[in-house]
Amino acid sequence: MTLPWHTSLTASVHALGAAAHEARLAARAARTALDMYDDVDRFRLVDGHVTRPGAVHVTATVRPQANALLRITDIHRITAAMFQALYETTARAYADGAVWAIGQVLDGRQPVAVHGSRTDDGQFAVTEPLPFIDAGLNRWPGRAGFDAARAAMCLCLMAQHTAEEIAAADEVTEREAAEMFDAGRQAEGLADAAYTFGHHAEQALRHVLTGARHAS
C-alpha cells in the first residue's frame, strides 16, 4: 500500500522536474532563435534607407532593415539569457529538492513535500543543508548513473565558483583571466548537469520510498 506522504512527496519532486523541463525547452528555443539572428551571413541587407528631418543642411539617414535586425538580436540575446538563468534555477531546485527528499526518507522522516523558500526572482530553492547520499542506494541498479550525474554537477558548480571568485578580484592576471574563461565555459553546463542529476535523483527517491514502504 502506498502511503499518502509517499504520493505527495513524489509529486512534489516531480513538479520541480516539470518546472525544470519547461524552462529547459524555453531556454533551448530562445537559444535557437538567437543563433538564427546571430548568423548575419544569412541576411541580404536591403540597400534602401529612409531619412529623418534634421538640420537644414544635414539629413540623417536610417537603414531600417539593419536597425531592426540589431534590435531583434539584442532582444533575443536578453531573452536567451533570462531563460537560461530560469533553467539553471529550476534545474538546481529539481536536483536539490530530490536529494533533500532522499535524505529525509533515509533519516526516517515523512515529509509530505519538499521544503524550501523563494529566491529574489520568485523561484523555488531548497535552503536547508543537503545530505551526501551514500547509504541506502547500494543495491539500486541506477547507483552508478546517479553518482556520475552528481559528479558532473559538482564539477560545474566548482567551475562556477572559480569563475565568480576570479571575477570578483580587484586585479586579475592574464593566467587568471584564462582560467576564469575556461571555468566559465565549463559552468555553462550547470543547468543541463543539474537537470540530469535531478532526473537520476527522482528515480533514486522512488527506490528509497519503496524500501521505506517494505520496511514499515
Secondary structure as GFF3:
##gff-version 3
##sequence-region A 1 216
A	DSSP	alpha_helix	4	38	.	.	.	ID=ss1
A	DSSP	three_ten_helix	40	42	.	.	.	ID=ss2
A	DSSP	beta_strand	50	52	.	.	.	ID=ss3
A	DSSP	beta_strand	60	62	.	.	.	ID=ss4
A	DSSP	alpha_helix	64	106	.	.	.	ID=ss5
A	DSSP	beta_strand	117	118	.	.	.	ID=ss6
A	DSSP	beta_strand	124	125	.	.	.	ID=ss7
A	DSSP	alpha_helix	143	167	.	.	.	ID=ss8
A	DSSP	alpha_helix	174	187	.	.	.	ID=ss9
A	DSSP	alpha_helix	190	215	.	.	.	ID=ss10
###
